[in-house]
Every structure is written in structure tokens, then in C-alpha cells.
Amino acid sequence: MRSMMEGLKSFWKEEDGLGTLEILLIVAVLVAIAIIFRKWIVSWFQKLIGDANSDLKDNSKVAPCAPSPTTSCAP
């Protein structure tokens, strides 16, 4: 029992794995935030994609314009 306690103490004091632990804690916090706000994030993303899709549909009706020295693209 005593050697196990000493092993735990030395593991706790060892700082080699500290970077890994910090990364895991940051990832855990980000996952928790994503889970908490998932409905808002999904609705925001769907709105973003929907707006981009409607903009693409609107712009596809306009003929492309290639200006030259004799023509202009002004409406």
C-alpha cells in the first residue's frame, strides 16, 4: 500500500505529462460548450448555409460580364 501511495505522489509531482493534461482539459471544455450550445450552433450553421445557397441561386440568373475596352459591365 505504501509503495502505491509513493507512486501516486511521484506521478502527481511529475510535470512531463502536464501539457497533455492541459490539452485534454481544453478539449473537454470545448466539447462541453459545444454540447450546451449545440442547438444554437446547428441553427446558426443551417442559416449560414441557407443564406449562401440562396445567394448562389440569385447570382446564377445574372449573366457573367467580361469587360473589354469597347464594353462595360455597368447596369
C-alpha positions in Angstrom: 0.0 0.0 0.0 2.8 2.3 0.9 4.6 1.9 -2.5 1.3 2.6 -4.3 0.9 5.9 -2.4 4.5 6.8 -3.2 3.9 6.0 -6.8 0.9 8.3 -6.9 2.8 11.1 -5.2 5.6 10.9 -7.7 3.1 10.7 -10.6 1.4 13.8 -9.2 4.7 15.8 -8.9 6.0 14.7 -12.3 5.5 17.5 -14.8 6.3 15.7 -18.1 2.6 14.9 -18.9 1.3 18.3 -17.9 1.0 19.6 -21.4 -1.1 16.6 -22.4 -3.4 17.1 -19.4 -3.9 20.8 -20.2 -4.8 19.9 -23.8 -7.3 17.3 -22.6 -8.9 19.8 -20.2 -9.2 22.4 -23.0 -10.8 19.8 -25.4 -13.2 18.7 -22.6 -14.3 22.3 -22.0 -14.8 22.9 -25.7 -16.8 19.7 -26.1 -18.9 20.7 -23.1 -19.6 24.2 -24.6 -20.5 22.6 -27.9 -22.9 20.2 -26.2 -24.5 23.0 -24.2 -25.0 25.3 -27.3 -25.5 22.6 -29.9 -29.0 23.8 -30.9 -27.8 27.3 -31.4 -24.7 26.3 -33.3 -26.7 24.0 -35.6 -29.4 26.6 -36.3 -26.7 29.2 -37.0 -24.8 26.9 -39.3 -28.0 26.0 -41.2 -28.9 29.7 -41.6 -25.4 30.4 -42.8 -25.6 27.6 -45.4 -29.1 28.6 -46.4 -28.2 32.2 -47.0 -25.2 31.2 -49.0 -27.3 28.8 -51.1 -29.9 31.5 -51.8 -27.2 34.0 -52.7 -25.8 31.5 -55.2 -29.2 30.8 -56.7 -29.9 34.6 -57.1 -26.5 35.2 -58.7 -26.8 32.3 -61.1 -29.6 34.2 -63.0 -27.2 37.1 -63.8 -25.1 36.6 -66.9 -21.4 36.9 -66.3 -19.8 40.1 -67.6 -16.3 40.3 -69.1 -15.5 44.0 -69.6 -13.5 44.9 -72.7 -12.2 48.3 -74.0 -15.4 48.7 -76.0 -18.0 47.4 -73.5 -18.6 48.0 -69.8 -20.4 45.9 -67.2 -22.3 48.8 -65.7 -26.0 48.2 -65.4 
